[in-house]
Amino acid sequence: MTTGTHPTPHHTRWLQYLLAALATLGPFSIDTYMPSFPAMGVALAATPLQVQQTLTSYLIAFAVMMLFHGALSDAFGRRPVVLVSLVVYTGASLACAYTTDITTLLVLRALQGVAAGAGLVIGRAIIRDLYAGAEAQRLMSRVTMIFGIAPVIAPIIGGWLHTWFGWRAIFIFLALFGALLFVFCARYLPETLPHAARESFHPKPLFASYRKVGTHPEFQWLSLAVALNFAGFFLYIAAAPVFIIEHLHLGEHQFGWLFIPAVSGIVLGAYLSGRMAGRCSLRATVRYAYFALFAGAILNLVYNFVTPPALPWAVLLVALYSTGMSLAMPSISLLNLELYPRNRGMVSSLQGFVHTLGSALAAGVLAPLLAHTPLYLALGMLGCLIGGWLAWLGYLKVSQNTGVNPM
């Protein structure tokens, strides 16, 4: 594949796997070490809250750096930013494996977060660099579907690594994964942004671009919709150690009972999004997605109101929610990327920032407050969804007033 050319079907097939693999750095960095929370607390003389904050420090750094990954790639190209980020991520992961105190781990987890988001942000921009319309939706959906497998296998891998070798082996695994991705990206990742299409990284025009994108009402509503829809799901992911061990009375190596159904829903939603590409408009796809989202959240609330959580319903209703979330996400993301064709990296960055900030708040604030009562978790899911739906309605109202094509 040469720079700026339209890829062949063969290249499209392997490109989708490479972009999905880059996107999996996020869920692997979040989910793989969750089964080791109790053991890490003992080894590092840390309280459960301090160990939980290693997730929060990662997510905050992940969110803040997302503001810059896309702008850097708009200015210097897609490939260099991805490659440098992978080097930083690999080094930080290796250092995490050898830390001896919780403070150092908090700093190193933040450094992981600084680097891990580049693949997700820049991958979306690469897809839109190469494709448009239904073809872009199909590829975005395929990447989401492949990416969805990561949260299933991450805690399972983490649980077994912890059982066999201890918690430090998990970070060695993440370092090896980052190094392997660097090798494949150095060899196969194309540069899709020609020099003529690059934007200045000078502070004044850069700030003007941030302001232009960040203050756009449609961008704001769309980004909030994605973030809040996902926060309702991520609340259960962040609360997984309590939900799995205390509420479902399962072991450290049994996180798959939550993650497999939940992420199967992500895969199913992404598959349905790909099938609907070219048959339904992006807005119609999102409308159908909200039916599934509300069905999952309301049934989950009713279930937890009438009975203590137990398999299989405690996880199947989360899976229904994640199906709707994944069905909506590619369409909302593409609607956002259409707003500023010359600043797709920045749009992807800012959307990722809002998305990840919502996840950080869900993990650092909502999960500790709600995790110890299953009914409160269900209420948290529904509350986040209602916020996401209101944001979607806000977008529809604003775009109707501006006469935007409904796509």
C-alpha positions as CSV (number, residue, x, y, z in Angstrom):
1,M,0.0,0.0,0.0
2,T,1.4,3.4,-0.9
3,T,0.8,6.6,1.0
4,G,-2.5,8.2,0.1
5,T,-3.8,5.4,-2.1
6,H,-7.0,3.5,-1.7
7,P,-6.2,0.0,-0.2
8,T,-7.0,-3.2,-2.0
9,P,-9.5,-5.7,-0.3
10,H,-6.5,-7.8,0.8
11,H,-4.9,-4.7,2.5
12,T,-8.3,-3.8,4.0
13,R,-8.5,-7.2,5.7
14,W,-5.1,-7.0,7.4
15,L,-5.4,-3.3,8.2
16,Q,-8.6,-3.9,10.2
17,Y,-6.8,-6.4,12.3
18,L,-3.8,-4.1,12.9
19,L,-6.0,-1.1,13.8
20,A,-8.1,-3.3,16.1
21,A,-4.9,-4.6,17.8
22,L,-3.8,-1.1,18.4
23,A,-7.1,-0.2,20.0
24,T,-6.9,-3.2,22.3
25,L,-4.0,-1.6,24.3
26,G,-6.7,0.3,26.2
27,P,-8.8,-2.6,27.4
28,F,-5.7,-4.8,28.0
29,S,-4.2,-2.1,30.2
30,I,-7.5,-1.8,32.1
31,D,-8.8,-5.3,32.4
32,T,-5.8,-7.6,32.5
33,Y,-4.6,-6.7,36.0
34,M,-8.0,-6.4,37.7
35,P,-7.9,-10.0,39.1
36,S,-4.7,-9.0,40.9
37,F,-6.1,-6.1,42.9
38,P,-6.1,-7.9,46.3
39,A,-2.6,-9.4,45.8
40,M,-1.2,-6.0,44.7
41,G,-2.6,-4.4,47.8
42,V,-0.8,-6.9,50.0
43,A,2.5,-6.7,48.0
44,L,2.6,-2.9,47.9
45,A,1.1,-2.3,51.4
46,A,-1.7,-0.4,49.8
47,T,-5.4,0.0,50.6
48,P,-8.1,-1.2,48.2
49,L,-8.9,2.4,47.4
50,Q,-5.2,3.1,46.5
51,V,-5.1,0.1,44.2
52,Q,-8.4,1.2,42.6
53,Q,-6.7,4.6,42.0
54,T,-4.1,3.0,39.8
55,L,-7.0,2.5,37.3
56,T,-8.1,6.1,37.8
57,S,-4.6,7.6,37.3
58,Y,-4.3,5.6,34.0
59,L,-7.6,6.7,32.8
60,I,-7.1,10.4,33.6
61,A,-3.7,10.4,31.8
62,F,-5.3,8.4,28.9
63,A,-8.0,11.1,28.6
64,V,-5.7,14.1,28.8
65,M,-3.2,12.8,26.3
66,M,-6.1,12.0,23.9
67,L,-6.4,15.7,23.5
68,F,-3.0,15.7,21.7
69,H,-2.6,12.3,19.9
70,G,-4.9,13.4,17.0
71,A,-3.5,16.9,16.7
72,L,0.0,15.4,16.6
73,S,-1.0,13.0,13.9
74,D,-2.7,15.8,11.9
75,A,0.6,17.7,12.0
76,F,3.3,15.0,11.8
77,G,1.5,12.1,10.2
78,R,-0.2,9.0,11.6
79,R,2.7,6.5,11.6
80,P,5.3,8.5,13.7
81,V,2.9,9.2,16.5
82,V,1.8,5.6,16.8
83,L,5.3,4.3,16.8
84,V,6.6,6.7,19.5
85,S,3.6,5.9,21.7
86,L,4.3,2.2,21.5
87,V,7.9,2.7,22.6
88,V,6.7,4.7,25.6
89,Y,4.0,2.2,26.5
90,T,6.3,-0.7,26.3
91,G,8.9,0.9,28.6
92,A,6.2,2.0,31.2
93,S,4.7,-1.5,31.3
94,L,8.0,-3.1,31.9
95,A,8.7,-0.6,34.7
96,C,5.3,-1.4,36.3
97,A,6.4,-5.0,36.6
98,Y,9.3,-4.1,38.9
99,T,7.8,-1.3,41.1
100,T,7.9,-1.8,44.8
101,D,5.5,0.9,46.1
102,I,2.1,2.1,45.2
103,T,3.1,5.8,44.5
104,T,5.6,4.7,41.8
105,L,2.9,2.4,40.3
106,L,0.5,5.3,40.2
107,V,3.0,7.4,38.2
108,L,3.9,4.5,35.8
109,R,0.2,3.7,35.2
110,A,-0.3,7.3,34.3
111,L,2.6,7.0,31.8
112,Q,1.0,3.9,30.3
113,G,-2.2,6.0,29.9
114,V,-0.3,8.8,28.1
115,A,0.8,6.4,25.4
116,A,-2.0,3.8,25.2
117,G,-4.6,6.0,23.5
118,A,-2.7,6.8,20.3
119,G,-3.8,3.6,18.4
120,L,-7.5,4.1,19.2
121,V,-7.6,7.8,18.3
122,I,-5.4,7.6,15.2
123,G,-7.0,4.4,14.0
124,R,-10.4,6.1,13.6
125,A,-8.7,8.9,11.7
126,I,-6.9,6.4,9.4
127,I,-10.2,4.7,8.6
128,R,-11.8,8.0,7.6
129,D,-8.7,9.0,5.7
130,L,-9.2,6.0,3.4
131,Y,-13.0,5.5,3.3
132,A,-16.3,7.3,3.4
133,G,-20.0,6.5,3.9
134,A,-21.1,2.9,4.3
135,E,-17.6,1.6,3.6
136,A,-16.2,3.6,6.5
137,Q,-19.1,2.4,8.8
138,R,-18.4,-1.3,7.8
139,L,-14.7,-1.0,8.6
140,M,-15.3,0.9,11.8
141,S,-17.7,-1.8,12.8
142,R,-15.3,-4.6,12.0
143,V,-12.5,-2.9,14.0
144,T,-15.0,-2.5,16.9
145,M,-16.0,-6.1,16.7
146,I,-12.4,-7.4,16.7
147,F,-11.5,-4.9,19.4
148,G,-14.4,-6.2,21.5
149,I,-12.7,-9.5,22.0
150,A,-9.9,-7.9,24.1
151,P,-12.0,-7.2,27.2
152,V,-13.1,-10.9,27.1
153,I,-9.7,-12.4,27.0
154,A,-7.8,-9.7,29.0
155,P,-9.1,-10.6,32.5
156,I,-8.9,-14.3,31.7
157,I,-5.3,-14.0,30.7
158,G,-4.7,-11.8,33.7
159,G,-6.3,-14.3,36.1
160,W,-4.2,-17.2,34.9
161,L,-1.0,-15.2,34.8
162,H,-1.7,-14.1,38.3
163,T,-2.4,-17.7,39.4
164,W,0.7,-19.1,37.7
165,F,3.3,-16.4,38.1
166,G,2.0,-13.6,40.2
167,W,0.7,-10.1,39.4
168,R,4.1,-8.8,38.1
169,A,3.8,-11.2,35.1
170,I,0.8,-9.3,33.9
171,F,2.8,-6.1,33.3
172,I,5.6,-8.1,31.6
173,F,2.9,-9.5,29.3
174,L,1.7,-5.9,28.5
175,A,5.3,-4.9,27.7
176,L,5.7,-7.8,25.3
177,F,2.4,-7.0,23.7
178,G,3.4,-3.4,23.2
179,A,6.8,-4.5,21.7
180,L,5.1,-6.9,19.3
181,L,2.7,-4.2,18.1
182,F,5.7,-1.9,17.5
183,V,7.3,-4.5,15.2
184,F,4.1,-5.0,13.2
185,C,3.3,-1.3,12.9
186,A,6.9,-0.5,11.9
187,R,6.5,-3.1,9.1
188,Y,2.9,-2.8,8.0
189,L,1.1,0.4,9.2
190,P,0.6,2.8,6.2
191,E,0.9,6.6,6.3
192,T,-2.5,7.8,5.2
193,L,-2.1,11.6,5.6
194,P,-0.2,13.2,2.8
195,H,2.1,16.1,3.6
196,A,-0.1,18.5,1.7
197,A,-3.0,17.7,4.0
198,R,-1.2,18.2,7.3
199,E,-2.1,21.0,9.7
200,S,0.3,23.3,11.6
201,F,1.3,22.5,15.1
202,H,2.1,26.1,15.9
203,P,0.3,27.0,19.2
204,K,-1.9,29.8,17.7
205,P,-3.5,27.9,14.9
206,L,-3.6,24.7,17.0
207,F,-5.5,26.5,19.8
208,A,-7.8,28.0,17.2
209,S,-8.6,24.5,15.8
210,Y,-9.2,23.1,19.3
211,R,-11.6,26.0,20.0
212,K,-13.3,25.5,16.7
213,V,-13.9,21.8,17.2
214,G,-14.5,21.8,21.0
215,T,-17.1,24.5,20.9
216,H,-19.1,23.1,18.0
217,P,-22.5,22.2,19.5
218,E,-23.0,19.1,17.5
219,F,-19.6,17.8,18.4
220,Q,-20.3,18.4,22.1
221,W,-23.6,16.5,22.1
222,L,-22.3,13.6,20.0
223,S,-19.2,13.2,22.2
224,L,-21.4,13.3,25.4
225,A,-23.7,10.7,24.0
226,V,-20.8,8.3,23.3
227,A,-19.2,8.9,26.7
228,L,-22.4,8.5,28.8
229,N,-23.6,5.5,26.9
230,F,-20.2,3.8,27.5
231,A,-20.0,4.9,31.1
232,G,-23.2,2.9,31.9
233,F,-21.4,-0.2,30.7
234,F,-17.9,0.7,32.0
235,L,-19.4,1.1,35.5
236,Y,-19.7,-2.7,35.6
237,I,-16.2,-3.2,34.2
238,A,-14.7,-0.9,36.8
239,A,-16.7,-2.6,39.6
240,A,-15.8,-6.1,38.3
241,P,-13.6,-7.1,41.3
242,V,-16.5,-6.4,43.7
243,F,-19.2,-7.6,41.4
244,I,-17.6,-10.9,40.5
245,I,-16.1,-11.8,43.9
246,E,-18.5,-10.3,46.4
247,H,-21.9,-10.3,44.6
248,L,-21.6,-13.4,42.3
249,H,-19.3,-15.2,44.7
250,L,-16.8,-16.3,42.0
251,G,-13.0,-16.6,42.1
252,E,-10.2,-14.5,40.8
253,H,-9.9,-16.6,37.6
254,Q,-13.6,-16.5,36.8
255,F,-13.9,-12.9,35.5
256,G,-14.9,-14.4,32.2
257,W,-18.5,-14.9,33.6
258,L,-19.0,-11.2,33.3
259,F,-16.6,-10.2,30.5
260,I,-17.5,-12.9,28.0
261,P,-21.3,-12.1,27.8
262,A,-20.7,-8.4,28.1
263,V,-18.2,-8.2,25.3
264,S,-20.1,-10.7,23.2
265,G,-22.7,-8.0,23.2
266,I,-20.1,-5.5,21.9
267,V,-19.2,-7.9,19.1
268,L,-22.9,-8.5,18.2
269,G,-23.6,-4.8,18.2
270,A,-20.6,-4.0,16.0
271,Y,-21.7,-6.9,13.6
272,L,-25.2,-5.5,13.4
273,S,-23.8,-2.0,12.7
274,G,-21.7,-3.4,9.8
275,R,-24.8,-5.2,8.4
276,M,-26.9,-2.1,8.6
277,A,-24.3,0.1,6.8
278,G,-25.8,1.3,3.5
279,R,-29.2,0.0,4.5
280,C,-30.1,2.4,7.3
281,S,-28.9,6.0,7.8
282,L,-26.5,6.6,10.7
283,R,-29.2,8.3,12.7
284,A,-31.6,5.4,12.2
285,T,-29.0,3.0,13.4
286,V,-28.5,5.0,16.5
287,R,-32.3,5.1,17.1
288,Y,-32.5,1.3,17.0
289,A,-29.5,1.1,19.3
290,Y,-31.2,3.1,22.0
291,F,-34.1,0.6,22.0
292,A,-31.6,-2.1,23.0
293,L,-29.9,0.2,25.5
294,F,-33.0,1.1,27.3
295,A,-34.3,-2.5,27.3
296,G,-31.0,-3.7,28.9
297,A,-30.8,-0.9,31.5
298,I,-34.5,-1.1,32.6
299,L,-34.7,-4.9,32.7
300,N,-31.4,-4.8,34.7
301,L,-32.9,-2.4,37.2
302,V,-36.1,-4.4,37.6
303,Y,-34.1,-7.7,38.0
304,N,-31.8,-6.2,40.7
305,F,-34.8,-4.7,42.5
306,V,-36.6,-8.1,42.9
307,T,-33.8,-10.5,43.5
308,P,-30.1,-10.8,44.5
309,P,-27.8,-11.0,41.4
310,A,-27.0,-14.5,40.1
311,L,-25.9,-16.2,36.9
312,P,-27.0,-16.0,34.2
313,W,-29.3,-12.9,34.3
314,A,-26.9,-10.7,36.2
315,V,-24.6,-10.8,33.2
316,L,-26.9,-11.3,30.3
317,L,-28.7,-8.0,30.9
318,V,-25.4,-6.2,30.9
319,A,-24.7,-7.9,27.5
320,L,-28.0,-6.6,26.1
321,Y,-26.9,-3.1,27.1
322,S,-23.5,-3.5,25.6
323,T,-25.1,-4.7,22.3
324,G,-27.0,-1.4,22.0
325,M,-23.9,0.6,23.0
326,S,-21.7,-1.0,20.4
327,L,-24.4,-0.6,17.7
328,A,-24.6,3.1,18.3
329,M,-20.9,3.9,18.7
330,P,-19.6,3.6,15.1
331,S,-22.4,5.7,13.7
332,I,-22.0,8.4,16.3
333,S,-18.3,8.5,15.8
334,L,-18.6,8.8,12.0
335,L,-21.2,11.7,12.4
336,N,-18.5,13.4,14.5
337,L,-15.7,12.8,12.1
338,E,-17.8,14.4,9.3
339,L,-17.9,17.7,11.0
340,Y,-14.3,18.7,10.2
341,P,-12.7,16.7,7.4
342,R,-9.3,18.5,7.7
343,N,-9.2,17.9,11.5
344,R,-10.2,14.3,11.8
345,G,-7.4,13.5,14.1
346,M,-8.3,16.3,16.4
347,V,-12.0,15.4,16.3
348,S,-11.1,11.8,17.2
349,S,-8.8,13.1,20.0
350,L,-11.4,15.4,21.6
351,Q,-14.1,12.7,21.3
352,G,-11.7,10.2,22.9
353,F,-11.0,12.7,25.7
354,V,-14.6,13.2,26.6
355,H,-15.2,9.4,26.3
356,T,-12.3,8.5,28.5
357,L,-12.9,11.3,31.1
358,G,-16.4,9.8,31.5
359,S,-14.9,6.4,32.0
360,A,-12.4,7.8,34.6
361,L,-15.3,9.3,36.5
362,A,-17.2,6.1,36.3
363,A,-14.2,4.2,37.6
364,G,-12.9,6.7,40.2
365,V,-16.2,8.1,41.5
366,L,-19.3,6.1,40.6
367,A,-17.8,2.6,40.9
368,P,-16.5,3.1,44.5
369,L,-19.8,4.7,45.5
370,L,-22.2,2.1,43.9
371,A,-20.3,-1.1,43.6
372,H,-21.2,-2.6,47.0
373,T,-24.9,-2.6,46.2
374,P,-26.1,-4.3,43.0
375,L,-29.3,-2.2,42.8
376,Y,-27.2,1.0,42.9
377,L,-25.0,-0.3,40.1
378,A,-28.2,-0.8,38.0
379,L,-29.4,2.7,38.9
380,G,-26.0,4.0,37.8
381,M,-26.3,2.3,34.5
382,L,-29.7,3.7,33.8
383,G,-28.7,7.2,34.9
384,C,-25.7,7.3,32.6
385,L,-27.9,6.0,29.7
386,I,-30.6,8.7,30.3
387,G,-27.8,11.3,30.1
388,G,-26.5,9.8,26.9
389,W,-30.0,9.7,25.3
390,L,-30.6,13.4,26.3
391,A,-27.3,14.3,24.6
392,W,-28.4,12.5,21.5
393,L,-31.6,14.4,21.5
394,G,-29.6,17.6,21.9
395,Y,-27.6,16.7,18.8
396,L,-30.8,16.0,16.8
397,K,-32.2,19.4,17.8
398,V,-29.1,21.4,17.0
399,S,-28.4,19.6,13.7
400,Q,-32.1,20.1,12.6
401,N,-31.7,23.8,13.2
402,T,-28.5,24.0,11.1
403,G,-30.0,21.8,8.3
404,V,-27.3,19.1,8.5
405,N,-27.7,16.1,6.2
406,P,-29.1,13.2,8.4
407,M,-26.9,10.7,6.7
